C-alpha cells in the first residue's frame, strides 16, 4: 500500500504532508523512516550539531548532554545495521515488473489510472463523438531515465503547439495519438509535466512581452524627446496630435499602452524638473547665506528690518535664481543665520563670564594669602577686630581688588580666619580650665593678670603658652566673672524690690487701723513688725520705702477724688451761670508747685541698670564679640555733643527714660491750670455759612446755659479715652523699675 505521506520543501526546509488528513508536520513520519532511523527514534538519545560543527548527544527526557556517544545510541546503530535490506527495484522505462509487493500494488493503481487512456486510445469514442485510432502498446518508447521521458513529453507538447491556457483534457485529445505521449507511463507524471510546460510557456511569453515593452518604451521615449514642445505639465490629449504621425506611435495598436508610456515619460520629466529646481534653490539659499553675512546683522535684529535690507540688496534684486525662493525660504535662512549669531554671542558671553569668575576666584585666593601672611606675622589672632587690621591693608592691591566683587567679601574671609584662630584658642582654653580646676583656683573680679599667669606657669600644660594668648583668655574669663557678679547683684536688687512690694501690699490691706494719708510710720510700725514680709527686709529704710509708697498712693487717690469733686462743682456753677471755672482755676493753680518726686533716685538707678543689662545682651556671645553697633555709638556721640542738659528740676536729660518723662508730664498735667476763657471757646454747632459763634451770656436765659453745658459734656465724652476693662484685684507691674502695684 502506498504511503499517505508526501515530502515537500518550504524556503529550503523539508516538511511532510498527509494527503488524506491534509495535515503537515516538520518531523519525518515513521512510515517514511528507514529501519536505522526508526531504531534511533525509539530511544531517548538524539544527535545534534554544535555551532562549531562538533556532534553532541542530548537526552530528550532528562535534558542531559554529552560529547561522547551513549551506549544506548551505539546499540541502536548496531541493530539498524543488522536489519535486512530490501533489494532495490530496477527501473526500466516502460517496464512492468517490480520485485516487491508495494510496487505491485502501485502497478495495479497505475492500471486503474490508465482507464481513461484505454477508453480514449483503444478504439473507444472520444469526446468529439469520433472513434479514436487504436495503437499497439508493444511499440511504446522506453527511456532510461525519468528526465529523458519528461523531456520527450514536453517536446511533444511543443510540436503540437499546446497553449498554456488549455485544460488537461484538451491537451490529452491533441497528443494522445502520438507515441511520445507514452514516454511517461504514469498519467500523474504526464499532467505534472504538462503543468510544468504551461508555466515555462507563460514565463517565456512574459519575458517576450517585457522585452517588447522595454524596446517600445525606449523607442517611445526617444520619439517624445524629439518634441521639445512637450513639457512636464503637458497632457495626453494635447500631446497625441503631435506624435500620432510618428512610425513608433503606429508600432503598437493599444492606445492604453501608448498613454501609459507617455505618462511614464511625463513622470520622468517631472522628476528632472524637480531636481533642477532643487539644485537652483540650494544654490540660491547658499548665496542668500553669503548675502546675510555681508549685511552685518545683530543677534537681536528683527525680521521686518532684515527683510527690507535683503530686498534692497542689489545682488538679490539682479539675480533671477532668487525668484525661486519663497518668503518662507528667506525667513528660514534668516532664522538660521540669527541662531548662528546668537550662538556665537552666547559663547562669547559665557567665555567672558568664565573669565570673570576665574578672575574673582584668583582675587579671593590672593586676599586669603594676604590674610595668611598677617596671621603668620601675628597681626590676626583670636579676638582681633576688623578695624584693627583694616588700616594696614586698605592700600594693599590684593584688598582693593576684592572691593565690589560678588560672593564672599573681605570681611567674611577675615572672620573665617579669625574663627579658625578661635577654634585653636578653644583647645588652649580647655587646658586652662583643666589647670584652674586642678589647682582649685577661682577667678574673682579682683584677680589680676599676674596672679593668673603665675598659676599657669606652675603647670606644664600651660607653662609654654604665649603670654598674649593667656592674656586674652584671662580677659575673657575676667569679663565673664564680672558679668556674673553684676547679674547676681541685679537678681538681689530685684528680690529686694519684690520684698518691698510684698510689704507694701500687706500695709495697704491693714484693717485695724485702716490706712489713711495722715498715718505715720511710727504709728504703723508696731502693727507690722511681726509680719514675715517685714522681717524679710533687712533695714528700716527699705521698710519705710514700702510705707511711703502706700502713703503716696493714698494721697494721689485723695487728689483724684478732690479733682472729680471740683469738676462736678464747676459744672454746677457753670450750669447756674456763675464765673467760668477755668478762669478761676487758672488763678488758683498759678501759685501751686509740683510735688517733689521721691522715687526719682530709684528711677535713675533702675534706668542705669537697664542700660548695662541691654549692653550686656546686645554684645555677641562667644570668644570674639563683634564691634559695638553703630547705632549705640551714634547715640552716645549725640548725647555727648549736647552736653549735660538738665530739666527744670535739675535732672540730666540723658538719665531720664522718655517713658518716665511722659509719666511725669501726665502727673503735672493733673495740677496744671486749664486755658483761660478767651483762648478756647466752646463749639455750639452751626458751622454753616449763615451761622456764627454766639457770645457767652448773649442769651440771658438759663436754658441756653444748660444746653451749652450738655454740648460740652457730649464733646468731652467723644474725646475721652476708652476705659480699660477692670480686672480682678491682684499684683501687677506698676513701673519698669520692678514696682508692684496692687489693684484696688
C-alpha positions in Angstrom: 0.0 0.0 0.0 1.4 3.4 -0.9 2.2 5.8 1.9 -0.2 8.7 2.6 2.7 11.0 3.4 4.4 13.1 0.8 7.6 15.1 1.2 7.9 18.8 0.1 10.1 21.9 0.8 9.3 25.4 2.0 12.1 28.0 2.0 14.7 25.3 1.8 13.3 23.3 4.8 11.7 19.9 4.3 8.2 19.2 5.6 5.7 16.3 5.3 2.1 16.4 4.1 -0.6 13.9 4.7 -2.7 13.5 1.5 -5.7 12.2 3.4 -6.0 14.3 6.5 -4.3 17.3 4.8 -2.1 17.7 8.0 1.5 18.9 7.7 4.5 18.4 10.1 8.2 19.1 10.2 9.2 15.7 11.7 9.6 12.8 9.4 6.7 10.3 9.8 7.6 6.8 10.9 6.2 5.3 7.6 8.9 7.1 5.6 11.7 6.3 8.1 14.4 3.8 7.2 15.0 0.9 9.6 18.0 2.7 11.1 16.1 5.9 11.6 13.2 4.0 13.2 15.7 2.3 15.6 17.2 5.6 16.6 13.8 7.3 17.0 12.7 4.7 19.6 15.5 5.6 22.1 15.7 8.9 24.1 19.2 10.0 23.0 19.3 12.3 20.0 22.2 13.5 18.0 22.8 17.2 17.3 25.5 19.6 16.0 27.1 22.4 17.9 27.7 25.8 16.2 31.3 24.9 15.5 30.3 21.6 13.7 31.1 19.2 16.6 28.4 16.5 17.2 26.9 16.0 20.6 24.1 13.9 22.1 21.3 15.0 24.5 18.7 13.1 26.4 15.2 14.2 25.4 13.8 13.4 28.9 16.5 14.3 31.4 17.9 17.1 29.1 21.4 15.8 29.8 24.1 16.4 27.2 27.4 14.6 26.4 30.1 14.8 23.8 30.6 11.0 23.9 28.2 8.7 22.1 26.0 6.9 24.7 25.9 3.1 24.7 22.2 3.1 24.0 22.7 5.1 20.9 25.6 2.7 19.8 23.3 -0.3 20.3 20.6 1.3 18.3 23.0 1.9 15.4 24.2 -1.7 15.6 20.7 -3.1 15.4 19.8 -0.8 12.5 23.0 -2.0 10.6 22.0 -5.7 11.1 18.4 -5.2 9.8 17.7 -7.0 6.4 17.8 -4.6 3.4 15.2 -4.9 0.7 16.6 -5.2 -2.9 16.3 -2.0 -4.8 13.9 -2.3 -7.7 15.4 -2.0 -11.2 13.8 0.9 -13.1 13.3 0.4 -16.8 11.4 2.9 -18.8 8.1 1.3 -19.7 8.9 -1.8 -17.6 6.0 -3.6 -15.8 7.7 -5.9 -13.3 8.7 -4.9 -9.7 10.2 -7.1 -7.0 8.1 -6.0 -4.0 4.5 -6.3 -3.0 4.1 -2.5 -2.6 5.4 -2.0 -6.1 2.9 -4.5 -7.4 0.1 -2.5 -5.6 1.3 0.7 -7.2 1.3 -1.1 -10.6 -2.3 -2.0 -10.1 -3.1 1.6 -9.2 -1.4 2.7 -12.3 -3.6 0.3 -14.4 -6.6 1.9 -12.9 -5.4 5.4 -13.7 -4.8 4.4 -17.2 -8.5 3.5 -17.7 -9.3 6.9 -19.3 -6.4 6.4 -21.7 -7.6 3.0 -22.7 -11.1 4.3 -23.2 -9.8 7.0 -25.5 -6.8 5.4 -27.1 -8.1 1.8 -27.8 -10.9 2.2 -30.2 -13.3 4.0 -27.8 -15.3 7.1 -28.7 -13.5 10.3 -27.9 -15.2 13.5 -26.6 -16.0 14.7 -30.1 -18.0 11.6 -30.9 -15.4 10.0 -33.2 -13.7 6.8 -32.6 -10.1 7.0 -31.9 -7.5 5.0 -33.7 -6.2 2.0 -32.0 -2.4 1.6 -31.5 -0.2 -1.1 -30.3 1.3 -0.8 -26.9 4.1 -3.0 -28.0 5.9 -0.1 -29.7 5.8 2.3 -26.7 9.0 4.3 -26.4 11.3 3.5 -23.5 13.7 5.9 -21.9 16.5 5.1 -19.5 15.6 7.9 -17.0 12.6 9.8 -16.0 14.1 13.1 -17.1 14.5 11.8 -20.6 10.9 10.7 -20.8 9.7 14.0 -19.4 11.8 15.9 -21.9 10.3 13.8 -24.8 6.8 14.5 -23.5 7.4 18.3 -23.3 8.9 18.2 -26.8 5.6 16.6 -27.9 3.6 19.4 -26.3 5.7 22.0 -28.2 5.3 20.2 -31.5 1.5 20.1 -31.0 1.6 23.8 -30.1 -0.2 23.2 -26.9 -1.2 26.6 -25.4 -0.6 27.2 -21.6 -4.3 28.2 -21.1 -5.5 24.7 -22.4 -7.1 22.3 -20.0 -5.6 18.9 -19.4 -8.4 17.2 -21.3 -7.7 19.4 -24.4 -4.1 18.5 -24.2 -4.8 14.8 -24.0 -7.1 14.9 -27.0 -4.3 16.7 -29.0 -1.4 14.5 -28.0 -2.8 11.0 -27.1 -2.4 9.6 -30.6 1.3 10.4 -30.7 3.7 7.6 -29.5 5.6 10.1 -27.4 2.5 10.6 -25.3 3.5 7.4 -23.5 7.0 8.5 -22.8 5.8 8.9 -19.3 3.9 5.8 -18.1 2.1 7.4 -15.2 -0.8 9.8 -16.1 0.0 11.8 -12.9 3.5 12.4 -14.3 2.1 13.5 -17.6 -0.2 16.0 -16.0 2.7 17.3 -13.9 4.9 17.6 -17.0 2.0 19.5 -18.7 1.7 21.9 -15.8 5.5 22.5 -15.8 5.3 23.1 -19.6 2.5 25.6 -19.1 4.5 27.5 -16.5 7.5 27.6 -18.7 5.5 28.8 -21.7 3.8 31.6 -19.6 7.2 32.7 -18.3 8.6 32.8 -21.9 5.6 34.8 -23.0 6.0 37.3 -20.2 9.7 37.7 -20.9 8.9 38.3 -24.6 6.2 40.8 -23.6 8.7 42.6 -21.3 11.3 42.7 -24.0 8.9 44.1 -26.4 7.6 46.7 -23.9 11.1 47.7 -22.9 12.1 48.2 -26.6 8.8 50.1 -27.2 9.4 52.3 -24.1 12.9 53.2 -25.2 11.7 54.0 -28.8 8.7 55.9 -27.5 10.9 57.9 -25.2 13.3 58.8 -28.0 10.4 59.9 -30.1 9.0 62.1 -27.3 12.4 63.7 -26.7 12.4 64.8 -30.3 9.4 67.0 -29.4 10.8 69.8 -27.0 7.3 71.4 -27.0 6.2 68.5 -24.7 6.8 69.7 -21.2 6.4 68.1 -17.8 2.9 69.7 -17.5 1.7 68.5 -21.0 -1.4 66.3 -21.1 -2.0 63.2 -23.3 -4.8 64.8 -25.2 -2.6 67.7 -26.0 0.5 65.6 -27.0 -1.4 62.9 -29.0 -1.9 65.1 -32.1 1.8 66.0 -32.1 3.1 62.4 -32.2 0.4 60.3 -33.9 2.1 60.7 -37.3 5.3 59.0 -36.0 6.2 55.5 -37.1 6.9 54.4 -33.5 3.5 55.7 -32.4 1.9 53.3 -35.0 4.1 50.3 -33.9 1.5 49.4 -31.3 -2.2 49.5 -31.7 -3.0 49.6 -27.9 -3.9 53.2 -27.1 -3.8 52.4 -23.4 -0.2 51.2 -23.7 0.7 54.4 -25.6 -0.9 56.6 -22.9 1.0 54.6 -20.2 4.3 55.1 -21.9 3.6 58.8 -22.3 2.7 59.2 -18.6 5.9 57.4 -17.7 7.8 59.9 -19.8 6.0 62.8 -18.2 6.8 61.4 -14.7 10.4 61.3 -15.7 10.2 65.0 -16.9 8.7 66.0 -13.6 11.4 64.3 -11.7 14.1 66.1 -13.8 12.3 69.4 -13.3 12.1 68.9 -9.5 15.8 68.0 -9.4 16.7 71.1 -11.4 14.6 73.3 -9.1 16.2 71.7 -6.0 19.7 72.5 -7.4 18.7 76.0 -8.2 17.1 76.6 -4.9 20.1 75.2 -3.0 22.4 77.5 -4.9 20.1 80.4 -4.2 19.9 79.5 -0.5 23.8 79.3 -0.3 24.1 82.6 -2.0 21.5 84.1 0.4 23.5 83.0 3.3 26.5 84.9 2.0 24.3 88.0 1.5 23.1 87.7 5.1 26.7 87.5 6.4 27.5 90.7 4.4 24.6 92.6 6.0 26.3 92.6 9.4 23.1 91.8 11.3 23.0 91.8 15.1 21.6 88.8 17.1 18.6 91.0 18.1 17.8 92.2 14.6 14.1 91.8 13.8 12.7 90.0 10.7 11.0 93.2 9.4 14.2 95.1 9.3 16.2 92.2 7.9 13.6 91.6 5.1 13.8 95.2 4.0 17.6 95.1 3.9 17.6 91.8 1.9 15.0 93.2 -0.6 17.1 96.3 -1.1 20.3 94.4 -1.8 21.5 94.8 -5.4 22.7 91.3 -5.8 19.4 89.9 -4.6 17.4 92.0 -7.0 19.6 91.3 -10.1 19.9 87.6 -9.8 16.9 85.7 -11.2 17.6 82.5 -9.2 16.4 84.2 -6.1 13.0 84.3 -7.6 12.7 80.6 -6.9 12.8 81.3 -3.2 9.6 81.9 -1.3 9.3 84.3 1.6 9.2 81.3 3.9 12.6 80.2 2.5 14.1 83.6 3.1 12.7 83.6 6.7 14.2 80.1 7.3 17.6 81.3 6.1 17.3 84.4 8.3 16.3 82.4 11.4 19.3 80.0 10.8 21.6 83.0 10.5 20.3 84.7 13.7 20.6 81.4 15.6 24.2 81.2 14.5 24.8 84.8 15.6 23.1 84.1 19.0 25.2 81.0 19.5 28.3 83.0 18.8 27.2 85.8 21.1 26.3 83.4 23.9 29.6 81.6 23.6 31.4 84.9 23.9 29.4 85.9 26.9 30.0 82.5 28.5 33.7 82.9 28.0 33.6 86.4 29.5 31.6 85.1 32.4 34.0 82.2 33.0 36.9 84.7 32.8 35.2 86.9 35.3 34.6 84.0 37.7 38.2 82.9 37.3 39.4 86.4 38.0 37.3 86.8 41.1 38.4 83.4 42.4 42.0 84.5 41.9 41.4 87.7 43.8 39.9 85.8 46.7 42.9 83.4 46.7 45.3 86.3 46.7 43.4 88.0 49.6 43.4 84.8 51.5 47.2 84.7 51.0 47.4 88.2 52.4 45.3 87.2 55.5 47.6 84.1 55.9 50.6 86.4 55.9 49.1 88.7 58.5 48.1 85.6 60.6 51.7 84.3 60.4 53.0 87.7 61.4 50.8 87.6 64.5 48.6 90.5 63.4 45.4 88.3 63.2 44.7 86.4 66.3 41.6 85.3 68.2 39.7 88.3 69.2 41.3 90.6 66.6 38.9 93.3 65.3 38.4 94.2 61.6 39.1 97.9 62.4 42.5 96.9 63.7 43.5 95.1 60.5 41.8 97.5 58.0 44.4 100.4 58.3 47.2 98.0 57.4 45.6 96.5 54.3 43.4 99.4 52.9 46.1 100.3 50.3 47.0 96.7 49.5 46.2 95.8 45.8 45.1 92.4 46.9 42.5 94.1 49.2 41.3 96.7 46.7 40.8 94.0 44.0 38.2 92.4 46.3 36.1 95.5 46.7 32.8 95.4 44.9 33.2 91.8 44.0 30.2 89.4 44.4 30.4 86.5 46.7 32.4 86.4 49.9 33.5 89.9 51.0 36.9 90.7 52.6 35.1 90.9 55.9 33.7 87.4 55.5 37.1 86.0 54.7 38.6 87.9 57.6 36.0 86.4 60.1 36.7 82.9 58.7 40.4 83.3 59.6 39.5 84.7 63.0 37.1 81.8 63.5 40.0 79.4 62.8 42.1 81.1 65.4 39.1 80.9 67.8 38.9 77.2 67.3 42.5 76.8 68.1 42.1 79.1 71.1 39.2 76.8 72.4 41.6 73.9 72.7 44.0 76.1 74.7 41.2 77.4 76.8 40.1 73.9 77.7 43.6 73.2 79.0 43.4 76.5 81.1 40.1 75.3 82.5 41.6 72.0 83.4 44.5 73.7 85.2 42.2 76.0 87.1 40.1 73.1 88.2 43.1 71.0 89.2 44.5 74.0 91.2 41.1 74.7 92.7 41.7 78.3 91.8 38.7 80.6 91.2 38.9 83.9 89.3 37.2 86.8 91.0 36.6 90.4 89.9 39.7 91.4 91.9 42.0 88.8 90.4 44.9 90.3 88.4 46.6 89.0 85.3 49.9 88.5 87.1 48.2 86.1 89.5 46.6 84.3 86.6 49.9 84.0 84.8 51.7 82.7 87.9 49.1 79.9 88.2 49.5 79.0 84.6 53.3 78.8 84.9 53.1 76.2 87.6 51.6 73.6 85.2 53.4 72.0 82.3 50.3 72.1 80.1 50.1 75.9 80.1 53.7 77.0 81.0 54.8 77.1 77.4 51.8 79.0 76.1 52.3 82.5 74.6 51.6 85.3 77.1 49.4 87.1 74.6 47.1 84.1 74.3 46.9 83.7 78.1 46.2 87.5 78.5 43.3 87.1 76.0 41.9 84.0 77.8 42.2 85.8 81.2 40.5 88.9 79.9 37.5 86.9 78.7 37.3 84.9 81.9 37.5 88.0 84.0 34.8 89.7 81.9 32.6 86.7 82.3 33.1 86.7 86.1 32.2 90.5 86.2 29.1 89.9 84.2 28.1 87.0 86.5 28.7 89.3 89.6 26.5 92.0 88.1 23.8 89.5 87.3 23.8 88.3 90.9 23.6 91.9 92.0 20.7 92.6 89.8 18.9 89.5 91.0 19.4 90.6 94.6 18.0 94.0 93.9 15.1 92.5 92.0 14.4 90.3 95.0 14.6 93.3 97.3 12.1 95.3 95.3 9.7 92.4 95.3 10.0 92.1 99.1 9.3 95.9 99.4 6.2 95.4 97.2 5.1 92.5 99.3 5.3 94.6 102.5 3.6 97.5 100.8 0.7 95.2 99.8 0.4 94.0 103.5 0.4 97.6 104.8 -2.2 98.6 102.2 -4.6 95.9 103.3 -4.4 96.5 107.1 -7.8 96.8 108.6 -7.0 97.9 112.1 -6.4 100.7 112.0 -7.2 101.5 108.3 -4.5 103.3 106.4 -5.0 107.0 105.6 -2.9 109.7 104.1 -2.3 111.0 107.6 -0.9 107.8 109.0 2.7 107.9 110.2 5.5 105.3 110.1 6.0 105.3 113.9 2.3 104.6 114.5 2.1 101.7 112.0 5.5 100.0 112.6 4.5 98.1 115.8 1.5 96.6 114.0 3.5 95.2 111.1 6.7 94.2 112.9 5.5 90.6 113.3 4.9 90.0 109.6 7.2 87.8 107.6 7.3 90.5 104.9 8.6 93.0 107.5 11.3 90.6 108.6 12.3 89.8 105.0 13.7 93.4 104.7 17.0 93.9 106.5 16.8 97.7 107.2 14.1 100.2 108.3 14.9 102.3 105.3 13.6 99.7 102.9 10.6 99.1 105.1 9.9 102.8 105.2 10.1 102.9 101.4 7.2 100.4 101.2 5.2 102.6 103.7 6.0 105.7 101.7 4.7 104.1 98.5 1.4 103.3 100.2 1.0 106.9 101.6 1.9 108.3 98.2 -0.8 106.2 96.5 -3.4 107.2 99.1 -2.6 110.9 98.5 -2.9 110.5 94.8 -6.3 108.9 95.3 -7.4 111.8 97.6 -6.2 114.3 94.9 -8.2 112.4 92.3 -11.3 112.5 94.4 -10.8 116.2 95.1 -10.3 116.8 91.4 -13.5 115.0 90.5 -15.4 116.9 93.1 -14.0 120.2 91.8 -15.1 119.3 88.3 -18.6 118.5 89.4 -18.7 121.7 91.4 -17.5 123.7 88.3 -20.2 122.1 86.2 -22.9 123.0 88.7 -21.6 126.6 88.8 -21.4 126.8 85.0 -24.9 125.4 84.8 -26.1 128.1 87.3 -24.4 130.9 85.2 -21.5 131.7 87.5 -18.0 132.6 86.6 -16.2 130.2 84.2 -14.3 127.7 86.5 -11.4 127.6 84.0 -10.6 131.2 84.7 -10.8 130.6 88.4 -8.7 127.5 88.3 -6.1 129.4 86.2 -5.6 131.9 89.0 -5.8 129.2 91.6 -3.1 126.9 90.1 -0.6 129.7 89.4 0.9 129.5 92.9 0.9 125.7 93.1 4.3 124.0 92.9 4.7 120.4 91.7 5.2 117.9 94.5 8.8 116.5 94.5 9.2 113.0 93.2 10.7 110.9 96.0 11.3 108.0 93.6 13.5 110.0 91.2 16.7 108.5 92.5 15.4 104.9 92.3 14.2 105.6 88.8 17.6 106.8 87.6 19.3 103.8 89.2 16.9 101.3 87.6 17.4 103.0 84.2 21.2 102.7 84.6 20.8 99.0 85.4 18.7 98.5 82.3 21.3 100.3 80.2 24.0 98.0 81.5 21.8 94.9 81.0 21.0 96.0 77.5 24.7 96.5 76.6 25.4 93.0 78.0 22.7 91.3 76.0 23.4 93.3 72.8 27.0 92.1 72.8 27.8 88.9 70.8 28.3 85.8 72.7 31.5 83.7 72.3 35.1 84.4 72.4 35.2 87.1 69.8 32.4 89.6 70.2 31.7 91.8 67.2 32.3 95.6 67.4 29.6 97.7 69.1 26.6 98.6 66.9 26.9 101.9 65.0 23.5 103.0 66.4 24.7 102.8 70.0 27.9 104.7 69.1 26.0 107.4 67.3 23.6 107.8 70.2 26.5 108.1 72.6 28.1 110.7 70.4 24.8 112.7 70.1 24.3 112.7 73.9 27.9 113.7 74.4 27.7 116.5 71.9 24.7 118.0 73.5 26.4 118.3 76.9 24.8 117.8 80.2 21.4 119.2 79.6 19.0 119.3 82.6 15.3 119.8 83.0 13.6 122.4 85.2 14.0 120.2 88.3 17.8 119.9 87.7 17.8 116.3 86.4 20.1 115.3 83.5 18.0 114.6 80.4 20.3 111.8 79.3 19.5 109.9 82.5 15.7 110.2 82.2 13.7 107.5 80.4 11.3 109.0 77.9 8.5 106.8 79.4 9.2 108.2 82.9 9.3 111.7 81.5 5.9 111.2 79.8 4.5 109.8 83.1 5.8 112.9 84.9 4.2 115.2 82.4 0.9 113.4 82.9 1.2 113.8 86.6 2.0 117.5 86.3 -1.0 117.9 83.9 -3.3 117.0 86.7 -2.1 120.0 88.6 -1.8 122.4 85.6 -4.4 125.0 85.0 -6.8 125.0 82.2 -6.6 127.7 79.5 -8.5 130.9 80.1 -11.8 131.5 78.6 -10.5 133.8 75.9 -8.1 131.2 74.5 -10.7 128.5 73.9 -14.3 128.7 73.2 -17.0 126.1 73.1 -18.3 124.9 69.7 -22.0 125.5 69.7 -22.5 124.0 66.2 -23.9 125.9 63.4 -20.9 125.6 61.2 -22.9 126.7 58.1 -22.4 129.9 56.2 -25.4 131.6 57.8 -24.5 130.9 61.4 -21.8 132.3 63.6 -20.5 131.9 67.1 -22.5 133.4 69.9 -21.0 135.3 72.7 -21.3 133.7 76.1 -24.1 135.3 78.0 -25.7 136.8 74.9 -28.7 134.8 75.7 -29.6 135.6 79.3 -31.9 132.6 79.7 -30.9 129.8 82.0 -32.0 127.2 79.4 -29.3 128.3 76.9 -26.6 127.8 79.6 -27.8 124.3 80.3 -27.8 123.5 76.6 -24.2 124.7 76.4 -23.2 122.5 79.3 -24.8 119.4 77.8 -22.9 120.1 74.5 -19.7 120.4 76.3 -20.3 117.2 78.2 -21.1 115.3 74.9 -17.9 116.7 73.3 -15.8 115.5 76.2 -17.4 112.1 76.1 -16.5 111.8 72.4 -12.8 112.7 73.0 -12.4 110.8 76.3 -10.1 107.8 76.0 -11.8 104.4 76.3 -11.8 102.9 79.8 -9.7 99.8 80.5 -11.6 96.7 81.4 -11.3 96.3 85.1 -9.5 93.1 86.1 -9.7 91.1 89.4 -7.6 92.6 92.2 -4.0 91.3 92.1 -0.4 92.2 91.8 0.8 93.8 88.6 3.9 95.6 87.4 3.5 99.3 88.1 6.7 100.6 86.6 9.8 99.5 84.7 11.9 99.6 87.9 10.0 96.5 89.2 7.5 98.3 91.4 4.5 96.0 92.0 1.1 97.9 92.1 -1.9 96.1 93.6 -5.3 96.7 92.1 -7.9 98.2 94.4 
